[in-house]
Each structure stands twice: as C-alpha cells, then as structure tokens.
Amino acid sequence: MIRRRTRRIRHLAGLGLGVLLCVAALPATSTSTAKDVPDDSRESAYEVLVFSRTAGFRHDSIDEGIAAITRLGAANDFTVTATEDAGAFTAENLSRYEAVVFLSTTGDVLNAAQEAAFEGYVNAGGGYVGVHAAADTEYDWAWYNGLAGALFHSHPHIQRATVRVEDRAHDATAHLGGAWQRTDEWYNYRTNPRTTSHVLASLDEASYTGGTMDGDHPIAWCKEYEGGRAFYTGGGHTAESYSEEAFVRHLLGGIRWAAGATRADCRPETGYAPLFDGSDTDGWSQAGPGSFELANGTLTSRGGMGMLWYATEEFDSYSLKLDWMLEGDDNSGVFVGFPASDDPWSAVDNGYEIQIDATDAPDRTTGAVYGFQSADLVARDAALNPPGEWNTYEVRVEGERLRVYLNGTLINDFTNTDPARSLRQGHIGLQNHGDADTASFRDVRIRELTDAPAPGPASG
C-alpha cells in the first residue's frame, strides 16, 4: 500500500508549488486525531501523520507547526492528520501514511509494541521527518537514534546564526542561497551525523555563541534508513519559524522527500573537492559557441553548441558529482574522458557524454551514455525528478568502467571497449546545446579514487 501510493504521487510531485510564496497566508484547515474519520470527498496525492506527543519539555511552537504543515498540505495536495495519541502507531494505521512527522516530540513517547510498528512501517518504505526536538526523543531506543541521525546534547540561548547550505539540489534546500541567516534555538548533538547521513546544511559556529561541535555542526540532513527515508531539521523551536517563508519551504521539501514525492541523493558524502562551488568559473574554459551565465551560484546554458570544460586538470579514476536541472524538454550533457581542446567536437569524438534530455531515443535520453548505451529506464524513471526540479548525477570512472547514479540510484553501468577512446584519463565538460535548450548546473565536485577501494551502489 505504501509503495503503490508512492509510485502514483510521482506524477503529482510538482503540483501546488506555485502557491508556496503565499502559503503562510492561507487559512489553516482543521486537523484531526488518528481516530477521526478522514474527509474522503477529495483524494489527495498522499497522507502525512504529524505526531507531537511530549513526555518532557513541551514547545510552545507545536500548535504553530501543526497549522503550518496543514497549510502546506492544503497547498500541495497532501492530507495532514495531527495526533498526540501514541495509539496511532499500529501497522494498520501507519500504512495509510507516506510520511510521519515527529514535531518537537520529547522523551519516551512510544511503548515497545508501538516502536515495533513504526520500525515495520519504515522497513516497508515509509518516511520519517524529525523537527527540532525530535532529536530529544527516545534516547534508549537505538533504532530511533539511527533513524534520527543524532540526538540532542545541549543548546545555547535563542540567537541569530549563519546556516551554511551544503546541498542546493535537495528539495528542502534548493530554494536557499549558500548562506542562510535565521534566528532559532541551535542544538548541539551528542554525535556528528555526517558519516551516516547526507548533510544538507550546517551551522557556522563562528556566527553565534554556544556551538560545541568543533566547527563541523550539521543542522539538517537526510538518509536512506533500513528500507525507508529519514529527514531531520534542527530548526523549528520558535513559533516565528512557522511563518518564516524560507523555513516553511525547507520543511515542505523534507516532507516531500520523505514521502517519496521527490528524489535526492541522500547517501553520506565526504572527501569531495569543488570544481565549481558557485562563486566563479576559475579553471574552466568555454569551447565553441554559446556560454554559461553565472547567477545565484548557478551556471545556466546560453546558446550553443559548445561546452564549458575544466581545463586545469585531467582525471583518471574519480567520482564526479554535480546537480542539474532542465526547464522543460531541453538538451544538455556531461562529457568525460576527452583530451584538452577548444573544439567541443573533440569531446564528442574522443570522450563520452552522459546525456541530459527529457525526451529522446533510449540511448540519447537522460542517463544514457550518448549513442552507446541506454540507461536502465525503469530505474531511471523511478529516480528522476521532472523538469523544474533539481537532480544529482554521480559519474564514477574507474579504468574503462563508467557508472552513472541518478539521485543515488545506479542507472547505467558501461564499459568502454573502443581502443580509439579511453576513460583512463581526460577532462570534464558541461554542454550548452543550443538556443532552444536551457540547462542549469550547481555544485560540481570530485573525489579522486586512485588507490581507494571502489564503493558499492549504496556508498557516496
């Protein structure tokens, strides 16, 4: 039931986003307890359970949080059920929901049977969203500790701080710039979640007082966990958070991802060096006609047909990651394994292109090694976000083997056998295809794999 409804909502993922700018002004719809009869007059794309039971400190902002999530549901086609009744945690009841939000829960809120039901729900593909004090919950439940990613240790007084956005492709953070200034109660955590979770944003401890995590202070993250999806944000202590446009949109993105309405690469990620970090294009060179425009940390193609390539260095064994977005039925691609040249056709003739194209023949559409091998179309379609949303590629090159991951899912595994071409050494390039095609790129980064073991599909 969970997976069937999740597949259906993939086609509805973009609905309602146009009204987000005014979502805080929408009237709040009524919430219900888990035992209430839902309104079946209109079938929503999916259902979300908001759980806010507290067995310790109770946040005054919980009511505002429920109201904000309810407004988000009304604007984005999901139904919200709010409850503080732990009896809602049965296998039968949880199967209704694509995501369960722990909204500033505290203390020991579930008994052993309810814990087992929730574990089964996540194992079956369910989604978890932890907000703020969800990290101050269930300290003696090791499974929950792993789900949440990290648990609360302490906090200083409420104050303004700088949030460093590390991932601008995930739906929870794609709307933000590289630095996000906001006021909240900033948790310190007992452990650093970076090695087990994909960090979306972290705190600049120099921008406020009371941080205790030695300068590496994640504050929002996501992860695949034992069959399901888990998103956590440390924000949301203050009532004002839930009328703050950027935070509410951040929360919506976490809910959408946890519910399976959008995809992202949430594998842990460490050891990558930036080739393009959004500040400038130093080290890159334009080959052929057209160009890329740099604005808001994003490279957007203009005209063509040409290629922006990283001229500073060649690579021979590496994991390349980059974020990309199409506006519509556009065309672009990522070139690898080509020699230095100011002629973009040299990359076509001597390297390989990982295609980005919403519609074309199987060996010439998104995820294909252009003209040589189609992506696994079933896996590709399940992992792909539609035009207007960001996607993440990992292009992993080891010897003559080239693997393509889309939003963390392996979609192509290709081995070069052409002696006239080689993947063992070459440059990296981004295609600007033509006047009618617009593609955008963010956060191009690389990790060299020389003398390192090749991770399996679940590694980052």
C-alpha positions in Angstrom: 0.0 0.0 0.0 2.8 2.4 0.9 4.8 1.8 -2.2 1.8 1.7 -4.5 0.6 5.1 -3.4 4.2 6.5 -3.6 4.6 5.5 -7.2 1.3 7.3 -8.0 2.3 10.5 -6.5 5.5 10.8 -8.6 3.3 12.2 -11.3 1.9 14.8 -9.0 5.1 15.9 -7.4 5.2 19.3 -9.0 1.6 20.3 -8.2 0.9 23.2 -5.9 4.4 24.6 -5.7 3.4 27.8 -7.4 1.5 28.9 -4.4 4.3 28.4 -1.9 5.2 32.1 -1.7 1.8 32.8 -0.2 1.3 29.6 1.8 1.8 31.3 5.1 -1.3 33.5 4.3 -3.5 30.5 3.5 -6.2 29.8 6.1 -5.5 26.8 8.3 -7.7 23.8 7.7 -8.8 21.7 10.7 -6.7 18.8 11.8 -8.0 15.5 13.2 -6.8 12.9 15.5 -5.8 9.5 14.2 -9.2 8.1 15.3 -11.2 10.6 13.3 -12.8 9.7 10.0 -10.9 11.4 7.2 -12.6 13.6 4.6 -12.8 11.4 1.5 -14.5 14.0 -0.7 -11.3 14.6 -2.5 -8.4 12.1 -2.8 -5.1 13.7 -2.0 -1.9 12.6 -3.5 -0.7 11.2 -0.2 -1.2 11.4 3.6 1.1 12.7 6.3 0.8 12.0 10.1 2.0 14.7 12.4 2.9 13.3 15.9 3.6 15.8 18.6 3.4 13.9 21.9 5.8 15.1 24.7 7.0 13.3 27.7 9.5 16.0 28.7 9.7 19.7 27.8 6.8 20.9 25.6 7.5 23.5 22.9 5.0 26.4 22.7 5.5 26.3 18.9 3.9 22.9 18.3 0.5 24.4 17.5 2.0 26.8 15.0 3.9 23.9 13.5 0.8 21.8 13.0 -1.0 24.7 11.5 1.9 25.4 9.1 2.1 21.8 7.9 -1.7 21.7 7.5 -1.5 24.8 5.2 1.3 23.1 3.3 -0.8 20.1 2.8 -3.7 22.1 1.5 -1.5 23.9 -1.0 0.5 20.8 -2.1 -2.1 18.1 -2.3 -1.4 16.0 0.8 -3.7 15.3 3.7 -2.5 16.0 7.3 -3.6 14.1 10.4 -2.3 15.5 13.7 -2.3 13.5 16.8 -0.6 13.1 20.2 -2.1 9.7 20.7 0.7 7.0 20.6 -2.1 4.5 19.8 -1.9 5.7 16.2 1.3 3.7 15.9 -0.1 0.4 14.7 0.9 -1.4 11.5 -2.6 -0.9 10.0 -2.9 2.8 10.8 0.6 3.7 9.8 0.1 2.1 6.4 -2.1 5.0 5.5 0.8 7.5 5.5 3.7 8.2 3.2 5.5 10.2 5.9 5.3 10.6 9.7 6.5 13.9 11.2 7.8 13.9 14.7 7.1 17.5 15.5 9.2 18.5 18.6 8.4 15.3 20.4 10.3 14.8 23.7 11.2 11.9 25.9 9.9 8.3 25.7 6.7 8.7 23.6 6.1 5.1 22.3 5.9 1.7 24.1 7.6 -1.4 22.8 4.7 -2.5 20.6 4.3 0.9 19.0 8.1 1.1 18.4 7.9 -2.2 16.6 5.0 -1.0 14.4 7.0 2.1 13.5 10.1 0.1 12.7 8.0 -2.1 10.4 6.5 1.0 8.7 9.9 2.4 7.9 11.2 -1.0 6.8 8.3 -1.2 4.3 9.4 2.1 2.7 7.8 4.7 5.0 9.2 8.2 5.6 10.2 10.0 8.8 10.6 13.7 9.3 12.2 14.9 12.5 11.7 18.5 13.5 13.8 20.2 16.2 13.1 18.3 19.5 12.6 15.0 17.6 16.3 14.7 18.5 15.3 15.0 22.2 13.3 11.8 21.9 13.6 8.1 22.7 17.2 8.1 24.0 17.0 4.4 24.9 15.8 3.2 21.5 18.9 2.5 19.5 16.9 2.1 16.2 15.4 5.5 16.6 18.8 7.0 17.3 19.9 5.7 13.9 16.8 6.9 12.2 17.1 10.5 13.6 20.8 10.6 12.8 21.9 12.3 16.1 20.4 13.1 19.5 20.3 16.3 21.5 23.1 17.2 23.8 22.6 20.9 24.8 21.7 24.3 23.4 22.7 28.0 24.0 20.1 30.8 24.1 18.0 31.7 21.1 20.0 33.8 18.7 20.8 34.6 15.1 23.2 32.4 13.2 24.5 31.6 9.7 23.4 28.4 8.2 25.8 27.1 5.5 23.8 25.3 2.8 25.9 22.3 1.7 23.4 20.7 -0.8 21.4 23.0 -3.1 19.7 20.2 -5.0 17.6 18.6 -2.3 14.0 19.9 -2.3 14.5 21.1 1.3 17.4 23.4 0.4 17.3 24.1 -3.3 15.4 27.4 -2.7 18.2 28.7 -0.4 21.4 30.5 -1.2 24.8 29.4 0.1 24.3 31.2 3.4 21.0 31.3 5.3 20.6 33.8 8.1 18.0 33.0 10.7 17.1 33.0 14.4 16.4 29.8 16.3 17.5 27.7 19.2 20.5 25.9 17.9 21.0 22.3 19.2 24.4 20.7 19.8 24.2 17.0 19.2 25.8 14.0 21.0 27.3 12.7 17.8 28.1 14.1 14.4 25.8 12.6 11.8 28.0 13.3 8.8 29.4 9.8 8.4 26.0 8.1 8.4 23.7 10.8 6.9 23.9 13.2 4.0 24.3 16.7 5.4 22.1 19.4 3.8 23.1 22.3 5.9 25.4 23.1 8.8 25.9 25.9 11.3 28.8 28.4 11.1 29.8 28.2 14.8 31.7 31.5 14.4 28.5 33.3 13.7 26.9 32.7 17.1 27.9 31.7 20.6 27.5 28.3 22.3 28.3 25.8 19.5 30.2 22.8 20.8 30.8 20.6 17.7 34.3 21.8 16.9 33.4 23.6 13.7 31.6 20.8 11.9 28.0 21.3 13.0 25.3 19.7 10.8 21.8 21.1 11.4 19.8 19.4 8.6 20.3 16.1 7.0 18.7 13.1 5.2 19.4 9.4 4.8 18.0 6.2 3.5 17.4 4.0 6.5 16.5 0.3 6.7 14.2 0.5 3.7 12.7 3.9 4.4 13.7 7.6 4.2 14.6 9.9 7.1 14.9 13.7 7.1 15.8 15.9 10.1 16.0 19.6 10.6 17.2 21.2 13.8 15.1 24.4 13.2 11.6 25.0 14.4 12.0 25.9 18.1 10.3 29.3 17.8 6.7 29.9 16.9 8.0 32.5 14.4 9.8 29.7 12.4 6.4 28.6 11.1 5.6 31.9 9.5 9.1 32.2 8.1 8.8 31.6 4.3 12.2 30.0 3.8 11.9 27.7 6.8 8.4 26.6 5.9 9.6 25.8 2.3 12.5 23.9 3.9 10.1 21.9 5.9 7.9 21.2 2.9 10.9 19.9 1.0 11.7 17.5 3.8 8.2 16.2 3.9 8.0 15.8 0.1 11.3 13.8 0.0 10.4 11.6 3.0 7.0 10.9 1.3 8.7 9.9 -1.9 7.2 12.8 -3.9 10.7 14.0 -4.9 14.1 12.3 -5.2 17.5 13.2 -4.0 20.9 11.6 -3.4 20.9 11.2 0.4 24.0 8.9 0.6 26.7 10.2 3.0 29.2 12.3 1.2 32.7 13.2 2.3 36.1 13.8 0.6 34.9 15.8 -2.4 36.7 18.8 -3.7 34.8 21.6 -5.5 35.4 22.2 -9.3 32.6 24.7 -9.3 31.3 26.0 -6.0 29.0 28.7 -7.3 31.4 31.6 -6.7 33.3 31.8 -10.1 34.4 29.7 -13.0 38.2 29.9 -12.4 39.8 26.9 -14.1 37.1 26.5 -16.6 37.2 27.4 -20.3 34.5 27.8 -23.0 34.9 25.7 -26.1 32.8 26.6 -29.2 29.9 28.9 -29.4 27.5 29.9 -26.7 28.2 30.3 -23.0 27.1 29.8 -19.4 25.7 32.5 -17.3 26.6 32.6 -13.6 24.0 33.8 -11.1 22.9 32.7 -7.7 25.6 30.1 -7.6 24.2 28.5 -10.7 25.6 28.0 -14.2 22.9 28.3 -16.9 23.5 27.5 -20.5 23.0 30.2 -23.1 23.1 29.4 -26.9 25.4 26.9 -28.4 26.5 24.4 -29.5 29.5 24.5 -27.1 31.0 23.2 -23.9 32.4 24.6 -20.7 35.2 22.3 -19.7 37.5 22.1 -16.7 40.9 22.9 -18.2 43.0 23.0 -15.1 43.4 19.2 -14.6 42.7 15.8 -16.1 41.4 12.9 -14.1 41.8 9.2 -14.4 39.9 7.5 -11.6 37.2 9.5 -9.8 33.7 10.1 -8.6 32.2 13.2 -10.2 29.1 14.7 -8.6 27.0 17.6 -9.9 23.5 18.9 -9.7 21.5 19.8 -12.8 18.0 21.0 -13.8 16.2 21.4 -17.1 13.4 23.9 -17.6 11.4 21.7 -20.0 12.2 19.4 -22.9 15.8 20.6 -23.1 19.1 19.0 -24.0 22.5 19.0 -22.3 25.0 16.6 -21.1 28.2 15.9 -19.1 31.3 15.0 -21.0 34.1 12.8 -19.6 37.4 11.3 -20.8 38.3 13.7 -23.6 41.6 15.4 -24.3 42.3 19.2 -23.9 40.8 21.0 -26.9 39.0 24.3 -27.7 36.8 22.3 -30.1 33.7 20.9 -28.4 33.5 18.2 -31.1 36.7 16.7 -29.8 34.8 15.7 -26.7 32.1 14.2 -28.9 34.6 12.2 -30.9 37.1 11.2 -28.2 35.1 11.1 -24.9 31.7 10.0 -23.7 28.6 12.1 -23.0 26.3 11.3 -20.1 23.1 12.6 -21.6 20.6 15.0 -20.0 17.4 15.2 -22.1 13.8 14.9 -21.1 12.7 13.1 -24.3 14.7 11.3 -27.0 15.6 7.8 -28.1 16.6 5.4 -25.2 20.4 5.7 -26.0 20.1 9.5 -26.2 17.9 10.5 -23.2 18.7 11.2 -19.6 21.2 8.7 -18.1 22.3 7.3 -21.4 26.0 7.1 -22.5 25.0 9.0 -25.6 24.8 6.9 -28.7 26.3 3.9 -26.9 24.1 2.6 -24.1 20.7 3.4 -22.7 20.1 3.8 -19.0 18.1 1.3 -17.2 14.9 3.1 -18.0 12.8 1.6 -15.2 15.4 2.6 -12.6 16.0 5.9 -14.2 12.3 6.9 -14.3 11.9 5.9 -10.6 14.8 8.1 -9.6 14.2 11.1 -11.9 12.8 14.4 -10.9 10.8 16.2 -13.6 11.9 19.5 -15.4 11.8 22.4 -13.0 13.3 20.3 -10.1 17.0 19.5 -9.4 18.7 16.2 -9.9 22.1 14.9 -8.9 24.4 12.8 -11.0 27.3 10.8 -9.8 29.6 9.8 -12.7 32.0 7.2 -11.4 35.0 6.4 -13.6 37.4 3.5 -12.7 39.6 2.3 -15.5 37.4 1.8 -18.6 34.3 1.3 -16.5 31.8 4.2 -16.2 28.8 4.1 -13.9 26.1 6.7 -13.6 24.0 7.2 -10.5 20.9 9.5 -10.6 19.8 10.8 -7.2 21.7 8.0 -5.6 20.4 5.2 -7.8 22.6 3.3 -10.2 21.0 3.7 -13.7 23.9 2.9 -16.1 27.0 0.6 -16.0 29.0 0.9 -19.1 32.5 -0.4 -20.1 34.4 1.1 -22.9 35.9 -1.4 -25.4 36.7 1.1 -28.2 40.6 1.4 -28.5 40.1 4.8 -30.1 38.5 6.1 -26.9 39.7 5.8 -23.3 38.3 6.7 -20.0 41.6 6.2 -18.2 42.5 9.9 -18.5 40.7 13.0 -19.6 38.8 16.2 -18.9 35.3 17.0 -17.7 32.8 19.3 -19.5 29.3 20.6 -19.4 27.4 21.0 -22.7 25.5 24.1 -23.8 23.4 22.5 -26.5 21.7 25.4 -28.4 19.5 28.4 -28.4 16.3 26.4 -27.6 17.9 24.4 -24.8 18.4 25.7 -21.2 20.1 23.6 -18.6 21.4 24.7 -15.2 24.2 23.3 -13.0 25.3 23.6 -9.4 28.0 22.3 -7.1 30.3 20.4 -9.4 32.7 18.4 -7.2 35.1 15.5 -7.5 36.7 12.8 -5.4 39.7 11.0 -6.8 39.6 7.3 -6.3 43.2 6.4 -7.0 44.4 3.7 -4.6 41.0 3.6 -2.9 38.5 0.7 -3.0 35.5 1.1 -5.2 32.4 1.6 -3.0 29.2 -0.3 -3.8 26.0 1.2 -5.0 24.9 2.3 -1.5 28.1 4.4 -0.9 28.7 8.0 -1.5 
